Amino acid sequence: GAQTLPNECYIVRDGVRIQAKVHRVFQWFHGDHLLKLSGGGGGVGRSSERDVQAVWDDVYVNEVVSLDAAREVYKVAIDPETREIDWEATRVLRGSTGETG
């Protein structure tokens, strides 16, 4: 993906984060919580090269991507009123006049 996201693990005890290190044994107490921050997703390749129709599907069918993220992360322009892909604007966002997926 386009962003570097954290990959950290904490024990939250009485509202305080205690960083947990890999391959260490920790004593757990009643009320402790595990907080795992990770990039998730495990996507492959550049987000700006994702299939344009798949991005549209994630905006309107799967409802997991916002219009802003479609434009900023995936470089896909979608008209919010017509819900149509703006192919020319998408080509410009992606910096080419070639294939857009």
Phi and psi restraints in degrees (value plus and minus 20) as a CYANA .aco file:
   2 ALA   PHI    -106.6   -66.6
   2 ALA   PSI     -39.1     0.9
   3 GLN   PHI    -136.3   -96.3
   3 GLN   PSI     131.1   171.1
   4 THR   PHI    -115.1   -75.1
   4 THR   PSI     101.6   141.6
   5 LEU   PHI    -133.4   -93.4
   5 LEU   PSI     135.9   175.9
   6 PRO   PHI     -87.7   -47.7
   6 PRO   PSI     136.0   176.0
   7 ASN   PHI    -155.5  -115.5
   7 ASN   PSI      62.7   102.7
   8 GLU   PHI    -153.4  -113.4
   8 GLU   PSI     137.6   177.6
   9 CYS   PHI    -154.3  -114.3
   9 CYS   PSI     116.0   156.0
  10 TYR   PHI    -154.8  -114.8
  10 TYR   PSI     131.8   171.8
  11 ILE   PHI    -120.8   -80.8
  11 ILE   PSI     109.5   149.5
  12 VAL   PHI    -124.2   -84.2
  12 VAL   PSI      95.3   135.3
  13 ARG   PHI    -145.1  -105.1
  13 ARG   PSI      98.2   138.2
  14 ASP   PHI      32.9    72.9
  14 ASP   PSI      19.5    59.5
  15 GLY   PHI      60.9   100.9
  15 GLY   PSI     -18.2    21.8
  16 VAL   PHI    -128.3   -88.3
  16 VAL   PSI     111.9   151.9
  17 ARG   PHI    -103.9   -63.9
  17 ARG   PSI     108.0   148.0
  18 ILE   PHI    -136.6   -96.6
  18 ILE   PSI      96.2   136.2
  19 GLN   PHI     -85.9   -45.9
  19 GLN   PSI     108.8   148.8
  20 ALA   PHI    -117.1   -77.1
  20 ALA   PSI     110.3   150.3
  21 LYS   PHI    -116.7   -76.7
  21 LYS   PSI     130.2   170.2
  22 VAL   PHI     -82.5   -42.5
  22 VAL   PSI     122.1   162.1
  23 HIS   PHI      42.2    82.2
  23 HIS   PSI      14.8    54.8
  24 ARG   PHI    -139.0   -99.0
  24 ARG   PSI     130.6   170.6
  25 VAL   PHI    -116.2   -76.2
  25 VAL   PSI     114.0   154.0
  26 PHE   PHI    -142.9  -102.9
  26 PHE   PSI     125.3   165.3
  27 GLN   PHI    -108.6   -68.6
  27 GLN   PSI     105.2   145.2
  28 TRP   PHI    -118.6   -78.6
  28 TRP   PSI     123.2   163.2
  29 PHE   PHI    -140.8  -100.8
  29 PHE   PSI     135.5   175.5
  30 HIS   PHI     -74.4   -34.4
  30 HIS   PSI     109.5   149.5
  31 GLY   PHI      75.6   115.6
  31 GLY   PSI     -30.1     9.9
  32 ASP   PHI     -87.2   -47.2
  32 ASP   PSI     129.8   169.8
  33 HIS   PHI    -149.3  -109.3
  33 HIS   PSI     130.7   170.7
  34 LEU   PHI    -121.4   -81.4
  34 LEU   PSI     109.1   149.1
  35 LEU   PHI    -138.7   -98.7
  35 LEU   PSI      98.1   138.1
  36 LYS   PHI    -136.5   -96.5
  36 LYS   PSI     100.4   140.4
  37 LEU   PHI    -126.3   -86.3
  37 LEU   PSI     104.8   144.8
  38 SER   PHI    -168.8  -128.8
  38 SER   PSI     141.7   181.7
  39 GLY   PHI     -88.6   -48.6
  39 GLY   PSI     -41.0    -1.0
  40 GLY   PHI      39.3    79.3
  40 GLY   PSI    -183.6  -143.6
  41 GLY   PHI      44.0    84.0
  41 GLY   PSI     -77.4   -37.4
  42 GLY   PHI      42.2    82.2
  42 GLY   PSI      11.1    51.1
  43 GLY   PHI     -82.0   -42.0
  43 GLY   PSI     137.8   177.8
  44 VAL   PHI    -138.4   -98.4
  44 VAL   PSI     108.6   148.6
  45 GLY   PHI      69.0   109.0
  45 GLY   PSI     158.0   198.0
  46 ARG   PHI     -96.3   -56.3
  46 ARG   PSI     115.8   155.8
  47 SER   PHI     -82.0   -42.0
  47 SER   PSI     -51.5   -11.5
  48 SER   PHI     -93.6   -53.6
  48 SER   PSI     -25.4    14.6
  49 GLU   PHI    -125.4   -85.4
  49 GLU   PSI     -14.4    25.6
  50 ARG   PHI     -86.4   -46.4
  50 ARG   PSI     127.0   167.0
  51 ASP   PHI     -74.0   -34.0
  51 ASP   PSI     107.7   147.7
  52 VAL   PHI     -80.5   -40.5
  52 VAL   PSI     -64.2   -24.2
  53 GLN   PHI     -84.6   -44.6
  53 GLN   PSI     -54.9   -14.9
  54 ALA   PHI     -85.3   -45.3
  54 ALA   PSI     -56.5   -16.5
  55 VAL   PHI     -85.8   -45.8
  55 VAL   PSI     -65.4   -25.4
  56 TRP   PHI     -77.1   -37.1
  56 TRP   PSI     -64.5   -24.5
  57 ASP   PHI     -79.1   -39.1
  57 ASP   PSI     -60.9   -20.9
  58 ASP   PHI     -88.9   -48.9
  58 ASP   PSI     -44.8    -4.8
  59 VAL   PHI     -98.0   -58.0
  59 VAL   PSI     -71.6   -31.6
  60 TYR   PHI    -123.8   -83.8
  60 TYR   PSI     -44.9    -4.9
  61 VAL   PHI    -116.4   -76.4
  61 VAL   PSI     -75.8   -35.8
  62 ASN   PHI    -103.8   -63.8
  62 ASN   PSI     -40.0     0.0
  63 GLU   PHI      34.1    74.1
  63 GLU   PSI      25.4    65.4
  64 VAL   PHI    -137.6   -97.6
  64 VAL   PSI     -23.5    16.5
  65 VAL   PHI    -149.8  -109.8
  65 VAL   PSI     114.9   154.9
  66 SER   PHI    -102.5   -62.5
  66 SER   PSI     143.8   183.8
  67 LEU   PHI     -79.9   -39.9
  67 LEU   PSI     -60.1   -20.1
  68 ASP   PHI     -82.3   -42.3
  68 ASP   PSI     -64.0   -24.0
  69 ALA   PHI     -87.1   -47.1
  69 ALA   PSI     -56.7   -16.7
  70 ALA   PHI     -76.7   -36.7
  70 ALA   PSI     -63.8   -23.8
  71 ARG   PHI     -95.6   -55.6
  71 ARG   PSI     -69.6   -29.6
  72 GLU   PHI     -98.0   -58.0
  72 GLU   PSI     -59.4   -19.4
  73 VAL   PHI    -112.7   -72.7
  73 VAL   PSI     -68.5   -28.5
  74 TYR   PHI    -115.1   -75.1
  74 TYR   PSI     -28.4    11.6
  75 LYS   PHI      39.2    79.2
  75 LYS   PSI      25.9    65.9
  76 VAL   PHI    -142.1  -102.1
  76 VAL   PSI     102.3   142.3
  77 ALA   PHI    -113.6   -73.6
  77 ALA   PSI     105.6   145.6
  78 ILE   PHI    -148.1  -108.1
  78 ILE   PSI     110.1   150.1
  79 ASP   PHI     -94.4   -54.4
  79 ASP   PSI      97.9   137.9
  80 PRO   PHI     -87.6   -47.6
  80 PRO   PSI     -41.7    -1.7
  81 GLU   PHI    -103.8   -63.8
  81 GLU   PSI     -63.7   -23.7
  82 THR   PHI    -112.3   -72.3
  82 THR   PSI     -36.5     3.5
  83 ARG   PHI      42.8    82.8
  83 ARG   PSI       3.2    43.2
  84 GLU   PHI    -118.8   -78.8
  84 GLU   PSI     128.9   168.9
  85 ILE   PHI     -91.2   -51.2
  85 ILE   PSI     110.2   150.2
  86 ASP   PHI    -111.2   -71.2
  86 ASP   PSI      75.8   115.8
  87 TRP   PHI     -85.4   -45.4
  87 TRP   PSI     -60.3   -20.3
  88 GLU   PHI     -85.9   -45.9
  88 GLU   PSI     -65.7   -25.7
  89 ALA   PHI     -83.9   -43.9
  89 ALA   PSI     -55.1   -15.1
  90 THR   PHI     -85.0   -45.0
  90 THR   PSI     -62.5   -22.5
  91 ARG   PHI     -79.6   -39.6
  91 ARG   PSI     -62.0   -22.0
  92 VAL   PHI     -85.3   -45.3
  92 VAL   PSI     -66.2   -26.2
  93 LEU   PHI     -79.0   -39.0
  93 LEU   PSI     -58.9   -18.9
  94 ARG   PHI    -103.9   -63.9
  94 ARG   PSI     -22.7    17.3
  95 GLY   PHI      51.8    91.8
  95 GLY   PSI       9.7    49.7
  96 SER   PHI    -170.8  -130.8
  96 SER   PSI     149.3   189.3
  97 THR   PHI    -133.4   -93.4
  97 THR   PSI     -10.2    29.8
  98 GLY   PHI    -110.4   -70.4
  98 GLY   PSI    -172.7  -132.7
  99 GLU   PHI     -83.9   -43.9
  99 GLU   PSI     115.3   155.3
 100 THR   PHI    -133.8   -93.8
 100 THR   PSI      -4.4    35.6
